[in-house]
Amino acid sequence: MQPEPKSKQGKATQIIHNRRHRDSFGSPYSPIYNTTTYRFADTASLQEVVEGHTSGNLYTRWGSNPTIQELEQGLARLEGAEDALAFASGMAAISATLFAHGRHGIVCVGDLYGGTQELLTKHLEPLGIPVTFLLKHEPEQLAEALNKPGMLVYCESPANPTLSILDLKKLAQQAHAKGALLAVDNTFASPVNQRPLALGADLSLHSASKFLGGHSDITAGAVMASADRIQPIALWRKNLGQIIAPETAALLSRSLRTLPLRVRQHNENAMAVARAMEAHPAIKQVLYPGLPDFAGHSLAAQQMDGFGGVLTIELKGGRELAVKVADNLSVFLLATSLGGVESLVSQPCATSHYGINQEERERRGITDSMLRLSVGLEDAQDLIADLEQALSQL
Ligand code: PLP
């Protein structure tokens, strides 16, 4: 992909006008290139492309597809990145990135999505890739863990499901000083609220099944970075066969056009729900970066433009109480995932973090009485009323 010239336009304008298609029918948007392969006039011209003398599309799995490339240009623009890759899922994006940049060792800082943790412990460690988990960013511990050049520091901020915040600038500085790269899973924030590359990170990753897709009807993933960091990831994507389908890519491009608008409303609704829950007598604590009492609030206020659409509530009581509340909700749907227009509730210990043993969950402060709320785009007062009626039945 050609690097994008720096634009003075806002993100909403840029993404709505991302490579506007001009065809003889006057359609402002591109058609979907639902093709696996491309026909050449003769062997000589095919050979020119195979050998890299001429640019051209060869085979969709390799990433050469105009619909996918248009999406990738939009993804790169959103994060101010030179380049981007779209994947069949968030885990596809994460695994390709870890294979491409983590083979000398991966140091994970803070809380992680359960699936990522499972990938690291059940697959990458047994393959001989050294993996270290640090509960938080303690500079001395991190310096000790980064014991050879070419390692990868990997984190989420805000993290799943504790919403804990890491200082991405400081992490990037320390990683770089030790010859390591920093990769940030930016799923919870979305590029509207946070752009890790601008804070010094080298790779920004997304489960595009969440806010980027935004309607709980797309499974996809993305990585944004400089072209030289993207190149080795593209090779893993090609050989692991993790390409996004062109139809899904077109749907995701459509979703991106409303991302800034949707995220602003997610932020506003989540703040209203967090405030209401904070004041509720049945709630022990509310984990939401927008609340002034939240441990990472001031850091989040510095490095984020908005606090996001996800929060976690912890009930006064045990697992059964959390189950009761989840089962009593009706506007919030009982379903795992996040970032869609509809509000969802899930119990991390039974869903996103089920694959992690109880002891490890407790070490990370993920209790059985926690419920993660993905606050959607319904009217905030209906969401608060739904939670209040569910809590009143305890
Ligand atoms: N990263 C985070 C923070 C997630 O919450 C998830 C899924 O819940 C993933 C990555 C994995 O994404 P996907 O389900 O699209 O593979």
Boltz pocket constraint, residues with backbone or C-beta under 6 A from the ligand:
constraints:
  - pocket:
      binder: B
      contacts: [[A, 89], [A, 90], [A, 91], [A, 92], [A, 113], [A, 115], [A, 156], [A, 160], [A, 185], [A, 187], [A, 188], [A, 206], [A, 207], [A, 208], [A, 209], [A, 210], [A, 219], [A, 220], [A, 221], [A, 337], [A, 352]]
      max_distance: 6.0
